[in-house]
């Protein structure tokens, strides 16, 4: 059974917890938007740059691999940060 | 309950050992079949052995995972560890289209095809940050459960069921069509027989054990599909570059493709896409004004719709109900994307290697060589099943192609001795052929082709399982249990769930047996429909306490409605749509003229043939600001948010009790919200 949701002692903590969570989430979504859309606007120019040794045109690479790697790392980083916030505010699961 | 049961406690604590053993056994079987092929086992037998073997294993897992408990049936008892849920989600997510079709789309579309790579991965960031942990904390069995709870009652639940069914049904039909095509093309089975083999494969996995069985089969299916996807292209890369990492070596291939395209252009051949393989259409210096805008809005609009659609599709979201905790739910989204990434960052390598093969060994060869050279036997193999065309006809026999080429090239002399050089513009390849033909291009034994068939089947079956479960659960849990008979016993609920699963599966297989071309195209609709219908109400329901019931209902109706209107209107009622929205249409002057000419012709003589022309030309001009149907979520999505916000402002804000519940959903600590509420409801 869950504990009572409206325990008054928890209220101030709740506000701080949600603020921290919001900040982290908006940061993550911002990074997501940057690598989903923004960098690809410059694909034609970036294609002029060739990655050394591997020879990928940078614009193509960002859409085919670069952004994907960022997404994977971003989610694991987000989980890590969120767990820290959970612990800091004492709302993490047992 | 026996201890050996998949999903039982012993099984859960030995997952690593069980699936390692499974993986090595599978590789062992591949090696045994490879040896048998060398000693003369006929090819069709090898193909059938793969199908029988893999479906047999899935069936065994399905039967071992049978269950009589409601929470096991709907959410696998919420016991699936993050990494394994990630694997299951990856298999759930990657469909027949991802496995067989995506590399081919990249081959045909070049850079613009990467919208699918980006769109079908980036959405998981939204799932992890905005949605999954909160839905897990809420503790729903289905997505409509959440809508009903948050937006109070039957209207919201009914709307959610409608959106869910309309996203999922065409999608599942496409998966079953996929099993039929894989059977027909790779294993020379009859298409309809392959469809029903697929149906059996789906039902044995899901019927007895529901979510629990589907979870553990999907993990097994992921292992098969990823091995099958990687092996051919890894060997190809090792052959050509000595490095078995195609994801790195294809950079050099891209550079060579660009150089080759420049040479072809200089020689007067037509390069497709015109802007070059590595360049986006919106980077075409020849475009400006409205034509440039159309390229931008469709490329980035498609990425947005696919991403937000990913974050809204019920069969994906429901997988995150199965983890033991909120923390694991978040983390399992990361695992999901990692496992998906392995396939998606390999697909462009497939496409590049195939492109290079065509440029190096097909373009510039004469016809006789194409039909005799040993290293080009794949052209004949896939020409016979309609995947490769030369001079506009299937590359079946030299005679047929020679006649066609003589006509296309306006050859006037003796046809029998005509031996033209084949240019890029004469060579056509279907998207599906790229992955299927790679084993043969690399000169690999047939056993690898059988492996690819098994992988494609695994991709199609695992996605179909997830979709069917999402639909059948919506019907049995949301329609039957929540709306028709709230006092139904556990046994009765599970019987109803299974019967509905079979009914939906048979309906889908029946539709698939007609090979509906339209249905496959409609799959792309699912993303825009889900994005516009679910995403705004889902996100605001969690992130904005003041979102009201009225707001959500109108938001879903307007967002989903406008998307559906646009999709159906531009596709099936194009002339009427264009006449209604003339002022918003973007197209070239030539396209408008073609439509006006067709309209005049139809006005003069209302024949069916004239109607076909009118409809075709109208589909080109029927649009709002040049947005293609596949990206139509760009209208419904923002509108959905706007309507929810505006209506919520004018309606009474949610009760304090509801706002407290939202607080609870946001806080990982404590039990699930929904079951608590159900328990207290019983206590009343």
Interface residues (C-beta under 8 A of the other chain):
Chain A: X1 X2 X3 X5 X6 X14 X17 X18 X21 X25 X28 X29 X32 X35 X36 X37 X40 X43 X44 X47 X50 X51 X54 X55 X56 X57 X59 X60 X61 X63 X64 X65 X67 X68 X69 X71 X72 X74 X75 X76 X78 X79 X82 X83 X86 X90 X91 X92 X93
Chain B: X111 X114 X117 X118 X121 X122 X124 X125 X126 X128 X129 X130 X133 X247 X248 X251 X252 X254 X255 X258 X278 X279 X280 X282 X283 X299 X300 X303 X304 X307 X325 X326 X327 X330 X331 X333 X334 X337 X338 X341 X344 X345 X348 X660 X661 X663 X664 X666 X667 X668 X669 X670 X671 X672 X673 X676 X679
